[in-house]
C-alpha cells in the first residue's frame, strides 16, 4: 500500500464520521431547514465540537494528501485540492458563530472543491472528476432555483458526496499495482 494516500482516506472518514455523529446527536437538525454548518454553531449545537473537529482535522488530512500523494501526478489539481482542504479546515475553525467569515470560507471551500474537480478532469482527463463537478454544480443550481423545500444542507451534501466519489477513486488508484505484462 502506498502510505502517502492514508491521510486522504483518513480525512474523508473523519469528516463523514463526525458529520454523521453530529446529525445523530442533533434531533433538531432538519434537511429542509438547516445547513450542515448549523451543527457546528457552539451556542446552538451540543455536537459543535465534534462537527468542527471533524472538518478541521479532515481538512488538514486532505491538504496533506494533496501535497504528499497527489502532487507527483497531478500538480495543478494538487494545489487546488490543498486549498480546498485548508478552506475546509477554516470552515471548522471559523464556525457558524463567526457570521460572515464563516460564510466566506464556506464559499471558498465549495468553490475550490469544484475547481479541483475541473482541474483534475482536464489535467488527468478524468470523466469522473468532470461528472462530479457537474453534479455538484447542478445541486447548487437547483437549490438556488428553489424548486424544492430542501435546506442548504442538501446541495452541501450532494456536492460533497460527488466530490468524495472522485476523491476516494483517486486515492484508490495509486494503491493498485499495475497488471503484469506478458513478455
VENPEJO-V820534 format. One record per run of one state. SS is the DSSP state (H for helix, E for strand, C for the rest). FROM is the first residue (numbers start at 1). LEN is the number of residues. Records with the same first field share a line. If there is no record, write none. Layout:
# VENPEJO-V820534
SS->FROM-LEN + FROM-LEN
This chain:
# VENPEJO-V820534
C->1-2 + 25-11 + 41-7 + 71-4 + 94-2 + 99-1 + 124-3 + 146-6 + 174-10
H->3-22 + 36-5 + 48-23 + 75-19 + 96-3 + 100-24 + 127-19 + 152-22
